[in-house]
Amino acid sequence: MKLPFKLDDDAQRKKLLGLIVLSVDETIEDEFRQLFSRDDAALYHSRIESAPEVTAETFAGMNDRLADAARLLPASR
């Protein structure tokens, strides 16, 4: 079965925005999608494991995993 498709030629020209989301955050992707619903921008997100309660200490504990979460985002062009 063949399905029609169109390549996205504009992807090379879009501004890319990467967002690392806390695993306990259930709303920010939708909020950012609304804020950045532009034809010239592409929004990508990755998640990082976080404690149920975010404090300065638990936030600091995520520091070692931040680079891993960032590597899951698409590479810039």
C-alpha positions in Angstrom: 0.0 0.0 0.0 1.3 3.4 -0.9 0.4 6.5 1.1 0.8 10.0 -0.3 3.3 12.2 1.6 5.0 15.6 1.3 8.5 16.3 2.5 8.8 19.3 4.8 11.2 21.5 2.9 10.7 24.3 5.5 12.2 22.3 8.3 15.7 23.4 7.4 14.7 27.1 7.7 12.7 26.8 11.0 14.0 28.1 14.2 14.4 25.1 16.6 13.5 25.3 20.2 14.3 22.5 22.6 12.6 22.2 26.0 13.6 19.8 28.8 10.5 19.0 30.8 10.4 17.7 34.4 8.8 14.2 34.5 6.2 15.5 37.0 5.2 18.4 34.8 2.0 17.6 33.0 1.1 20.9 31.3 4.2 22.7 30.0 4.3 21.0 26.6 0.8 22.2 25.8 1.5 25.6 27.2 4.7 26.0 25.1 2.9 24.7 22.0 0.4 27.5 22.3 3.0 30.1 22.9 5.2 29.0 20.0 2.6 28.0 17.4 4.5 29.7 14.6 5.1 28.5 11.1 8.8 29.5 11.3 9.5 27.6 14.6 9.7 24.0 15.6 9.3 22.9 19.2 10.9 19.7 20.5 10.8 18.4 24.0 12.6 15.8 26.1 11.9 14.7 29.7 14.1 14.4 32.7 13.3 12.3 35.8 12.4 14.5 38.7 11.1 13.9 42.3 7.4 14.3 43.0 8.2 17.5 44.9 10.6 19.9 43.2 12.9 21.7 45.7 16.3 23.3 45.3 17.9 20.0 46.5 15.9 17.7 44.1 16.4 20.2 41.2 20.2 20.2 41.9 20.1 16.4 41.9 19.0 16.4 38.3 22.1 18.2 37.2 23.9 14.9 36.3 21.1 13.8 34.1 20.5 17.1 32.3 23.0 16.4 29.5 21.4 13.0 28.8 18.0 14.6 28.4 19.5 17.3 26.1 21.0 14.6 23.9 17.5 13.2 23.2 16.6 16.4 21.4 17.1 16.5 17.6 20.5 17.8 16.6 20.6 21.4 15.3 21.0 21.8 11.6 
